[in-house]
Every structure is written in structure tokens, then in C-alpha cells.
Amino acid sequence: MQRYNQRLIEELKNKQNQERVRLPKIQRSDAKTRMAMFKKSLRITVTAALTPEQERERIKQNEKCHLLIEHETQKLKELDEEHSQEIKDWREKLRPRKKVCLLFISLLSKTSFFIQIQPIFLTLFFFAASFQALEEEFTRKLQEQEVFFKMSGESECLNPTTQSRVSKFYPIPNLQNSGL
């Protein structure tokens, strides 16, 4: 009889532990259900309280938001396509230069002379590439300055001896005549 009672007590303890573990999950689930019902009731009361004119205005605002989001998405898509096209063009331009460089290196490597000039050649090759980039950067900056200062080849400011500018000279007051 005592063993039977101990088994019953052990089974009850196990059930109690299982209930204790499951209780927070059950409470969270109930809370979510109550929150969903509360939100639904709020929607019902809000839509019932709005006049048809207010409802139309709310729909217009939603349409404007959707249009704005759609427009921004389209812009991002266009910019992404433009960027991918630039990368594609860059890669296409890179292939012929790479082929020419590899061909040139393979031709030079067949000669014994290349072994002697290889470091110089590589230095010149990379210098030429960086020089070209610098030259492009300088041209771009010069164009930006011309636009900013509205400079042109026929500007009067470039030649200070030009006689087309009118200068005014104001007389300096004589300190002795002024009584100071």
C-alpha cells in the first residue's frame, strides 16, 4: 500500500512539474489572444467612429504612401541597373587591356632582356596607369572649376592689360585742407 501511495505521489509531482513548465507558455498564448482581440475591437470602434469623408481621406493618405514607396523602389531599381551596367562596361574595357598586357608580358618573358628590365617595366606600367587616372581626375577638377567660376577662353580677367575695363580713381582728401 505504501509503494502504491509513493507511486501516486511521484506521478502527482511529475504532473505538477510539467504543469509548472507549461504554465508560462500557456499564459503567453492567452495574452497574445487577448491582445489580438483587443486590437480587433479597437479597429472596429475606430472605423465605426470615422465618417465616410474621414475614411476617404485616410485611404488617400495610404495611396500616397504606397505611391511614394513604389516611386522610391523604382528609383532604387534604376540606380541598381545603372550601377550594374557601369560594372559591366568596366569589365568589358578591362578584358582587352588585360589581354594586351598578358600578350606583351608573354612576348617579353621569352627574351632574356625581359629579366633585366622586368622591375622597370612593371614600375612604368603601374605608373602609366596611375598617371592616366591622375590626368582624368585633373581634367574633371578643371571642368568643375570652369563651371564654378564660369571661366572661358575669352575671359577678360585672364589678361590684366586689357583696356576694355573701366577704372575709376577717387581723389584722396588732403589732410592739411581738412583741418585735422
C-alpha angles and dihedrals in degrees: 000000000000092000090050091052091048091052091050091049091048091049091050091049091051091049090048092051091049091050091048090054094045096045098081091049091050091047092050091049091050091048091052090050093049091047092051091050091048092051091048091052090050091053091050093050093044094050091045091051095051120092118228089254092053090047091053091049091050090051091049091053090050091050091050091051091049091049091049092049090047091050093049091048090052091050091051090048091051092048090049091051091048091050093049090049091052090051091048092050091047091052091048090053091046095057098064093044090049091049092050092048093048091047091049092048092048091051093048094045090060090064125071089224090070092064089061097045100034096104091046092047094050091047092050092045093054092040090054091051093049091044090055091050090049091049091051090048091050092050091050092049091048091052090049091052092048090053092045097048094030090233121175135176092256097050117143092217094066093067112049093188093065111127096207092086116089117220124198122209119200120203116249110233113244111243093212093056095048093060098238 
